[in-house]
Amino acid sequence: MSSILFVGAGRHQRRAIVQARERRLRVVAVDRNADAPGLRLADMPEVVDFADVGAVEEVARRHGVDGALTVSADRAVPVVAAVTERLGLPSIGTDVAHRMTHKLAMRRTLAEEGVPQPGYAAVRNLAEGRAAIDSVGLPAVLKPVDSGGQRGVFRIETPGDLESHLHSALAESPGREAILERFVDGTEMNGIVVARAGEARLVTLSDRLRPPGIGFGVGWIHLYPASIHSDQLALAERTAERSVSALGLRDGIAFPQLIASPDGSVSVVEVAARIPGGQMADLVRHAVGVDLVELAFRFALGEEVPDELALPRFSQPLAIRFLTSSPGPLPTGRVTRIGSLEPVLTAEGVVQAETYLVEGETIRPVRLDGDRRGYVIATADTSIEALERAEAATRLLEVEVE
């Protein structure tokens, strides 16, 4: 029986761990949170902070794992790369992992390869921030260079905004470094690219809709297929594949995020080397019939990844509507009662739905990815009709708050 190491065992990893066990893989999982849901499902759970690469390597050696992976956790990508590289297991390599998790390294590499992207500048202090505004311009987006989940991400409209938010952005960066990027208006899109033997192929391209206000960076609606057309769509597809190749990923799953501007151009927001969170694996499975988790297992174990598993088998329009509070369908406040999910699951067009709500928690206005407290996935003949079905289904969940 092959053994596989999960670096991180949170909610996003849980379903992949279940699938690994169904595949008859022996699961070793590490997470610093002893209550992480994935640890309860693992054959060999280990309470280990995965920021400690040496400790994770020791676990991997002790259990003799045949491969390692992570799902959704961007900070775990360099750890997986380092451990697998040291143990001689299938690996994307530490250099690639660094370029695909450190936003400055990513931007510099894309610039060297001529991949279109927003203007940017490094920011480590207020003086550099002011200089960055002069070179990048406003509006802009301030973010840590090495964090995720929309933590420490702010839209900067004025120099005063930078002064207000720089400390918070730097605080979310383990390296105490931020990046200021020119804000690019347009249609934001999520891409899923599978690289095999150095050839990057786009699997899906979907619209990523964001709420207004302070949570502007959180994807709260996904629509497949992407709404752009003709020449710009072809350009977006080529740009997604080029960005992955430029960053050096030869074998694995990549998550490029793009913006299609009204002038017909396409820019790369960033590129991750992992299965993304936000139900993107579910989107790909329902939309085109590709199982990203199965592909991740095969890459981690060095198994063949044939065309019949890696390429789309059909194309089904769908929408994912996340359960969020203001703005969104959930009320704001301390939860006192959660109704049955059954009416949502049986609503027209709904193929999958889940809620993470628990009584006693406080629902807050959407600010971070973690403020998404569930989701509904619906299909239809068009993505717009699918969204209408998903929106209608979200209103069937009864949630009472104080």
C-alpha positions as CSV (number, residue, x, y, z in Angstrom):
1,M,0.0,0.0,0.0
2,S,1.4,3.4,-1.0
3,S,1.6,6.1,1.7
4,I,0.9,9.8,1.0
5,L,1.6,12.8,3.2
6,F,-0.9,15.6,3.5
7,V,0.7,18.9,4.6
8,G,-2.2,20.6,6.3
9,A,-5.3,18.8,7.4
10,G,-7.9,21.6,7.5
11,R,-11.4,21.7,6.0
12,H,-10.2,22.0,2.4
13,Q,-8.0,19.0,2.8
14,R,-10.7,16.8,4.4
15,R,-12.5,15.6,1.3
16,A,-9.2,14.9,-0.4
17,I,-8.1,12.8,2.5
18,V,-11.4,10.8,2.3
19,Q,-10.7,10.3,-1.4
20,A,-7.2,9.1,-0.7
21,R,-8.4,6.5,1.7
22,E,-11.0,5.4,-0.9
23,R,-8.1,4.9,-3.3
24,R,-6.6,2.7,-0.6
25,L,-3.7,5.0,0.1
26,R,-2.2,5.1,3.6
27,V,-2.7,8.7,4.8
28,V,-0.2,10.5,6.9
29,A,-1.3,14.1,7.8
30,V,0.3,16.9,9.7
31,D,-1.3,20.1,11.1
32,R,-0.5,22.2,14.1
33,N,-4.2,22.3,15.0
34,A,-5.0,19.1,17.0
35,D,-8.7,19.6,16.1
36,A,-8.1,19.8,12.3
37,P,-10.8,17.8,10.7
38,G,-8.4,16.0,8.4
39,L,-6.4,14.6,11.3
40,R,-9.3,12.6,12.5
41,L,-9.6,11.0,9.1
42,A,-5.9,10.2,8.6
43,D,-4.3,6.7,9.3
44,M,-1.3,8.4,10.9
45,P,-2.2,11.9,12.3
46,E,0.7,14.1,13.5
47,V,0.2,17.4,15.4
48,V,3.1,19.3,13.7
49,D,3.4,22.9,12.6
50,F,4.1,22.6,8.9
51,A,6.0,25.8,9.1
52,D,8.8,23.7,10.6
53,V,10.1,22.0,7.5
54,G,12.5,19.8,9.5
55,A,9.7,18.4,11.6
56,V,7.6,17.6,8.6
57,E,10.6,15.9,7.0
58,E,11.0,13.8,10.1
59,V,7.4,12.7,9.9
60,A,7.8,11.8,6.2
61,R,10.9,9.8,6.8
62,R,9.5,8.0,9.9
63,H,6.4,6.9,8.0
64,G,8.2,6.1,4.7
65,V,5.8,8.1,2.6
66,D,5.8,7.7,-1.2
67,G,4.7,11.2,-2.0
68,A,3.3,14.4,-0.5
69,L,0.9,17.1,-1.4
70,T,-1.3,20.0,-0.1
71,V,-4.7,21.3,-1.1
72,S,-5.6,25.0,-0.9
73,A,-2.8,25.9,1.6
74,D,-0.4,28.2,-0.3
75,R,2.0,28.4,2.6
76,A,2.4,24.6,2.5
77,V,3.5,24.5,-1.1
78,P,7.2,25.3,-0.4
79,V,7.2,22.8,2.5
80,V,5.9,20.0,0.3
81,A,8.5,21.0,-2.3
82,A,11.4,21.0,0.2
83,V,10.4,17.7,1.9
84,T,9.9,15.8,-1.4
85,E,13.1,17.3,-2.8
86,R,15.1,16.1,0.2
87,L,13.6,12.7,0.2
88,G,14.0,12.2,-3.6
89,L,10.2,11.9,-4.1
90,P,8.3,13.4,-7.1
91,S,8.6,17.2,-6.5
92,I,7.9,20.5,-8.3
93,G,11.2,21.7,-6.7
94,T,11.9,24.4,-4.2
95,D,12.8,27.0,-6.9
96,V,9.5,26.6,-8.6
97,A,7.6,26.6,-5.3
98,H,9.3,29.8,-4.3
99,R,8.4,31.5,-7.6
100,M,4.8,30.4,-7.3
101,T,4.2,31.4,-3.7
102,H,6.4,34.6,-3.3
103,K,4.6,37.3,-5.2
104,L,7.7,39.4,-5.9
105,A,9.7,36.4,-7.2
106,M,6.6,35.6,-9.3
107,R,6.3,39.1,-10.7
108,R,10.0,39.3,-11.6
109,T,9.9,36.0,-13.4
110,L,6.8,36.9,-15.4
111,A,8.4,40.2,-16.3
112,E,11.6,38.5,-17.5
113,E,9.4,36.2,-19.7
114,G,7.3,39.0,-21.1
115,V,4.0,37.7,-19.6
116,P,1.5,40.6,-19.2
117,Q,0.9,41.7,-15.7
118,P,0.1,44.9,-13.6
119,G,2.8,47.3,-12.7
120,Y,4.3,46.5,-9.2
121,A,6.8,47.5,-6.6
122,A,8.2,46.1,-3.4
123,V,7.2,47.7,-0.1
124,R,9.0,47.1,3.2
125,N,8.4,50.5,4.9
126,L,6.4,53.7,4.4
127,A,9.2,55.4,2.4
128,E,9.2,52.5,-0.1
129,G,5.4,52.6,-0.1
130,R,5.3,56.3,-1.1
131,A,7.9,55.6,-3.8
132,A,5.8,52.7,-5.0
133,I,2.7,54.9,-5.4
134,D,4.8,57.2,-7.6
135,S,5.9,54.4,-9.9
136,V,2.7,52.2,-9.8
137,G,0.0,54.8,-9.6
138,L,-3.4,54.7,-8.0
139,P,-5.7,53.0,-7.4
140,A,-3.6,50.0,-6.4
141,V,-3.7,46.8,-4.3
142,L,-1.5,46.3,-1.3
143,K,-0.8,42.7,-0.3
144,P,1.8,40.6,1.6
145,V,4.3,38.9,-0.7
146,D,3.9,35.5,1.0
147,S,0.4,35.1,2.4
148,G,-3.0,33.9,1.2
149,G,-6.7,33.8,1.9
150,Q,-7.0,37.6,1.3
151,R,-5.3,38.3,4.6
152,G,-3.6,41.7,4.6
153,V,-5.0,42.7,1.2
154,F,-6.2,46.3,0.8
155,R,-7.3,48.5,-2.0
156,I,-5.3,51.7,-2.0
157,E,-7.1,54.8,-3.3
158,T,-5.0,57.5,-1.6
159,P,-1.5,57.8,0.0
160,G,-3.4,58.0,3.3
161,D,-4.8,54.5,2.7
162,L,-1.3,53.2,2.4
163,E,-0.3,54.7,5.7
164,S,-3.4,53.2,7.3
165,H,-3.0,49.7,6.0
166,L,0.8,49.1,5.5
167,H,1.4,47.8,9.0
168,S,-1.5,45.2,8.7
169,A,-0.2,44.0,5.3
170,L,3.4,43.6,6.6
171,A,2.1,41.8,9.7
172,E,0.6,39.1,7.6
173,S,3.9,38.4,5.8
174,P,6.4,36.0,7.5
175,G,9.1,37.9,5.7
176,R,7.7,41.3,6.6
177,E,7.4,42.4,3.0
178,A,4.5,43.6,0.9
179,I,3.9,44.4,-2.8
180,L,1.9,47.3,-4.3
181,E,0.3,46.4,-7.6
182,R,-1.6,48.6,-10.0
183,F,-5.3,47.9,-9.8
184,V,-6.6,46.6,-13.1
185,D,-10.3,46.9,-13.8
186,G,-12.1,44.2,-15.8
187,T,-13.4,40.6,-15.7
188,E,-11.4,38.6,-13.1
189,M,-11.0,34.9,-14.0
190,N,-9.8,31.7,-12.4
191,G,-7.9,29.3,-14.6
192,I,-7.0,25.7,-14.0
193,V,-3.9,24.5,-15.9
194,V,-2.5,20.9,-15.8
195,A,1.2,20.7,-16.7
196,R,2.6,17.4,-17.9
197,A,6.2,16.9,-19.0
198,G,6.6,20.7,-19.4
199,E,3.4,21.1,-21.5
200,A,0.8,23.3,-19.9
201,R,-2.8,22.8,-20.9
202,L,-5.8,24.9,-19.8
203,V,-8.6,22.8,-18.3
204,T,-11.1,25.5,-17.3
205,L,-11.5,29.3,-17.3
206,S,-14.2,30.8,-15.2
207,D,-15.4,34.2,-14.0
208,R,-14.5,35.1,-10.4
209,L,-17.0,37.7,-9.1
210,R,-16.1,39.8,-6.1
211,P,-18.3,41.8,-3.7
212,P,-18.0,45.6,-3.3
213,G,-16.4,47.1,-0.2
214,I,-13.7,45.9,2.1
215,G,-14.0,42.3,1.0
216,F,-13.3,43.2,-2.7
217,G,-10.6,40.5,-3.0
218,V,-12.9,37.6,-2.0
219,G,-14.4,35.5,-4.7
220,W,-18.1,35.1,-3.8
221,I,-19.4,33.8,-7.1
222,H,-17.8,31.6,-9.8
223,L,-19.3,31.2,-13.2
224,Y,-18.3,28.7,-15.9
225,P,-17.6,29.2,-18.7
226,A,-15.9,32.6,-18.7
227,S,-18.0,35.4,-20.1
228,I,-15.3,36.9,-22.4
229,H,-15.4,36.0,-26.1
230,S,-13.5,35.4,-29.3
231,D,-10.0,36.9,-29.6
232,Q,-9.8,37.9,-25.9
233,L,-10.8,34.5,-24.8
234,A,-8.1,32.9,-26.9
235,L,-5.6,35.4,-25.5
236,A,-6.6,34.6,-22.0
237,E,-6.1,30.9,-22.6
238,R,-2.7,31.4,-24.1
239,T,-1.7,33.8,-21.2
240,A,-2.8,31.3,-18.6
241,E,-0.7,28.5,-20.1
242,R,2.3,30.9,-20.7
243,S,2.3,32.0,-17.1
244,V,2.6,28.5,-15.8
245,S,5.4,27.6,-18.3
246,A,7.2,30.8,-17.5
247,L,7.3,30.0,-13.7
248,G,8.8,26.6,-14.5
249,L,6.1,24.1,-13.4
250,R,6.7,20.9,-15.4
251,D,4.3,18.4,-13.7
252,G,1.4,19.5,-11.6
253,I,-1.7,21.5,-11.2
254,A,-1.6,25.3,-11.4
255,F,-4.1,28.0,-10.6
256,P,-3.6,31.2,-12.6
257,Q,-5.8,34.2,-12.0
258,L,-6.3,36.7,-14.8
259,I,-8.1,39.9,-15.5
260,A,-9.5,40.7,-18.9
261,S,-9.7,44.4,-19.5
262,P,-12.3,46.3,-21.6
263,D,-9.5,47.2,-24.1
264,G,-9.0,43.6,-25.0
265,S,-5.9,43.0,-23.0
266,V,-5.3,40.2,-20.4
267,S,-3.1,40.5,-17.3
268,V,-1.9,37.9,-14.8
269,V,-2.9,38.5,-11.2
270,E,-1.0,35.6,-9.7
271,V,-0.4,31.9,-10.2
272,A,-0.5,29.2,-7.6
273,A,1.0,25.6,-7.7
274,R,-1.8,23.7,-6.0
275,I,-5.4,22.7,-6.1
276,P,-7.1,26.0,-5.1
277,G,-9.7,26.4,-2.4
278,G,-13.1,28.0,-3.0
279,Q,-14.6,24.8,-4.4
280,M,-12.6,25.1,-7.6
281,A,-11.9,21.3,-7.7
282,D,-15.7,20.9,-7.5
283,L,-16.2,23.4,-10.3
284,V,-13.7,21.5,-12.6
285,R,-15.3,18.1,-11.8
286,H,-18.9,19.3,-12.5
287,A,-18.0,21.6,-15.4
288,V,-15.6,19.4,-17.5
289,G,-15.3,16.0,-15.7
290,V,-11.7,16.3,-14.6
291,D,-10.9,15.1,-11.0
292,L,-8.1,17.4,-9.8
293,V,-7.6,15.4,-6.6
294,E,-7.0,12.2,-8.5
295,L,-4.5,14.1,-10.7
296,A,-2.8,15.5,-7.5
297,F,-2.4,12.0,-6.2
298,R,-0.8,10.8,-9.4
299,F,1.6,13.7,-9.6
300,A,2.6,13.2,-5.9
301,L,3.2,9.5,-6.4
302,G,5.0,9.8,-9.8
303,E,2.2,7.9,-11.6
304,E,1.2,8.4,-15.2
305,V,-1.4,11.2,-15.9
306,P,-3.1,10.2,-19.2
307,D,-5.1,12.4,-21.5
308,E,-8.4,10.7,-20.5
309,L,-7.9,12.0,-16.9
310,A,-6.2,15.3,-17.6
311,L,-8.3,16.8,-20.4
312,P,-11.9,18.0,-20.4
313,R,-14.6,15.4,-21.3
314,F,-17.6,17.7,-21.6
315,S,-18.6,21.3,-20.9
316,Q,-21.4,22.0,-18.4
317,P,-22.3,25.6,-17.5
318,L,-22.5,26.2,-13.8
319,A,-22.4,28.7,-11.0
320,I,-21.1,28.6,-7.4
321,R,-22.7,31.0,-4.9
322,F,-20.9,31.2,-1.6
323,L,-22.8,31.7,1.6
324,T,-21.7,35.1,2.9
325,S,-23.1,37.9,5.0
326,S,-23.3,41.5,4.1
327,P,-23.3,41.7,1.2
328,G,-24.8,38.3,0.7
329,P,-27.7,36.0,1.7
330,L,-26.7,35.3,5.3
331,P,-27.7,37.5,8.2
332,T,-25.1,39.2,10.4
333,G,-24.8,38.2,14.1
334,R,-24.4,35.4,16.5
335,V,-26.0,32.2,15.1
336,T,-28.8,30.7,17.3
337,R,-30.4,28.2,14.8
338,I,-29.4,26.6,11.5
339,G,-32.1,25.1,9.4
340,S,-31.9,21.9,7.3
341,L,-29.8,21.9,4.2
342,E,-32.2,19.5,2.5
343,P,-34.4,22.2,0.8
344,V,-31.2,23.6,-0.8
345,L,-29.9,20.3,-2.0
346,T,-33.2,19.4,-3.6
347,A,-33.7,22.8,-5.3
348,E,-33.8,22.9,-9.1
349,G,-30.4,22.5,-10.7
350,V,-28.4,22.1,-7.5
351,V,-25.7,19.5,-7.8
352,Q,-23.8,20.2,-4.5
353,A,-24.1,22.3,-1.4
354,E,-22.6,22.5,2.0
355,T,-22.5,24.8,5.0
356,Y,-19.8,25.3,7.6
357,L,-22.0,27.2,10.0
358,V,-22.2,26.2,13.7
359,E,-24.5,27.5,16.4
360,G,-22.8,30.1,18.6
361,E,-20.4,31.5,15.9
362,T,-20.7,35.1,14.8
363,I,-21.4,35.8,11.1
364,R,-19.5,38.9,10.0
365,P,-19.6,41.0,6.8
366,V,-17.4,39.4,4.2
367,R,-13.8,40.5,4.5
368,L,-11.6,37.3,4.1
369,D,-12.0,34.0,2.3
370,G,-12.8,32.4,5.7
371,D,-16.0,34.5,5.9
372,R,-17.5,32.2,3.2
373,R,-19.6,29.9,5.4
374,G,-20.8,27.5,2.7
375,Y,-21.7,27.3,-0.9
376,V,-24.3,26.1,-3.5
377,I,-23.3,24.7,-6.9
378,A,-26.0,24.7,-9.6
379,T,-26.0,23.8,-13.3
380,A,-28.2,24.9,-16.2
381,D,-28.0,25.6,-19.9
382,T,-26.2,28.9,-19.3
383,S,-24.1,30.2,-16.5
384,I,-26.5,33.0,-15.9
385,E,-29.4,30.6,-15.4
386,A,-27.2,28.5,-13.2
387,L,-26.5,31.6,-11.0
388,E,-30.2,32.3,-10.7
389,R,-30.8,28.8,-9.5
390,A,-27.9,29.0,-7.0
391,E,-29.2,32.3,-5.7
392,A,-32.7,31.0,-5.3
393,A,-31.3,27.9,-3.4
394,T,-29.3,30.0,-1.0
395,R,-32.5,31.7,0.2
396,L,-33.9,28.3,1.2
397,L,-31.4,27.9,4.0
398,E,-32.9,29.3,7.3
399,V,-30.3,30.9,9.6
400,E,-31.4,32.8,12.7
401,V,-29.1,35.1,14.6
402,E,-29.3,37.2,17.7
